[in-house]
Amino acid sequence: MSSQTLNQFLTDNLAALREQGLYNDIDTVESPNGPIIKINGKEQINLSSNNYLGLATDERLKKAALDAVSEWGVGAGAVRTINGTLDLHIKLEEKLAEFKGTEAAISYQSGFNCNMAAISAVMDKNDAILSDELNHASIIDGCRLSKAKIIRVNHSDMDDLRQKAKEARESGQYNKIMVITDGVFSMDGDIAKLPEIIEIAEEFDLISYVDDAHGSGVLGKGAGTVKHFGLQDKVDFQIGTLSKAIGVVGGYVAGKKDLIDWLKVRSRPFLFSTAVTPADAAAATKAIELLMESTELHDRLWENGNYLKKGLKALGFNIGDSETPITPCIIGDEKTTQDFSKRLYEEGVYAKSIVFPTVPKGTGRVRNMPTAAHTKDMLDEAIAIYEKVGKEMGVI
Ligand SMILES: *Cc1c(COP(=O)(O)O)cnc(C)c1O
């Protein structure tokens, strides 16, 4: 018999979530995750993926994965430290270091796992972490796991960061102090102020940690936010994911050789969890090779992003101040935002609503993620649907 306490807990809490309209019913995608997807048997223009460069369905990556399966099989066989480090993992890490312009890199099973791994390998209860209030959930969890003191910093507020860094340093309470930030903030598409952050880090001897999940493949001609600002020699930890622009799955930390050597002996997800499969490693390596050979996909992503932004703005939508292809369409009220997204879906545009508490109250938005794989026709159609729904609902 299952636990009565658990049953009660689940029944009560699920009912409460459903009553508040906060239960998320997950849609099943019945097609590959490309620019057009099928949901409930109906085709939708997909503006909700993180597949920025369209690589998730790229023929060259598919071939690399299939070849790797033929040659290496489907699994790594063991954790990396026992005998699960395949030649393919080493190749991937060498490519990543080259791509990021660092001495070395280490790969993990996901971007989320990187943050579980890397922060607590270096930080402990005698340390402090200055963390932007809009940092990703995995950064927050990684900080908590380390048991360091977490000092929340107002979003991209450099005066606040400087003040708190100064206080933390002058208190003499902490051995090490880290500053940690997303490279690109995915809700608004704004870029971290890395030049100022690094200046403050140098002034107060802070360890710098940039999670560039949404920047890699997008900024710095593809190499990411750190490269965009030319700071590859100054940022201690460069975190990335292989699941967004790279189109596969996995994560990595790039940095100095000593740091990577340390993570190989001290980061628990590396030591106690099996690495990505041969297919994942080979496909991700192929993706990085493609990005290093040509900026074609990167350029098309920006062209499409700018095209969509221009179209929505011309219609009178509030698209915020994004500095990347991420295009929020800010509707405001939570209920209207959700209804708006639902109407878009009925008309054939798949763009998700993001509301409080993920974003501040009254700034509900439908977030659009254009990719390199969208055609102008698809974007024109999406813009026309936005116009229709916007007028119908009195948003424009
Ligand atoms: C998406 C994201 C992650 C998680 O990456 P996965 O590879 O999907 O686990 C981590 N950090 C940030 C900032 C992200 O945006």
PDBQT file of the ligand as one rigid body, heavy atoms in Angstrom, charges set to zero:
ROOT
HETATM    1  C1  LIG A 401      18.845  26.257 -20.116  1.00  0.00    +0.000 C 
HETATM    2  C2  LIG A 401      19.820  26.681 -19.109  1.00  0.00    +0.000 A 
HETATM    3  C3  LIG A 401      20.510  25.733 -18.357  1.00  0.00    +0.000 A 
HETATM    4  C4  LIG A 401      20.211  24.264 -18.464  1.00  0.00    +0.000 C 
HETATM    5  O1  LIG A 401      20.797  23.702 -19.584  1.00  0.00    +0.000 OA
HETATM    6  P1  LIG A 401      20.472  22.180 -19.952  1.00  0.00    +0.000 P 
HETATM    7  O2  LIG A 401      21.607  21.763 -20.801  1.00  0.00    +0.000 OA
HETATM    8  O3  LIG A 401      19.164  22.176 -20.660  1.00  0.00    +0.000 OA
HETATM    9  O4  LIG A 401      20.414  21.426 -18.676  1.00  0.00    +0.000 OA
HETATM   10  C5  LIG A 401      21.461  26.173 -17.472  1.00  0.00    +0.000 A 
HETATM   11  N1  LIG A 401      21.723  27.485 -17.309  1.00  0.00    +0.000 NA
HETATM   12  C6  LIG A 401      21.061  28.422 -18.013  1.00  0.00    +0.000 A 
HETATM   13  C7  LIG A 401      21.404  29.868 -17.811  1.00  0.00    +0.000 C 
HETATM   14  C8  LIG A 401      20.081  28.057 -18.931  1.00  0.00    +0.000 A 
HETATM   15  O5  LIG A 401      19.432  28.987 -19.624  1.00  0.00    +0.000 OA
ENDROOT
TORSDOF 0
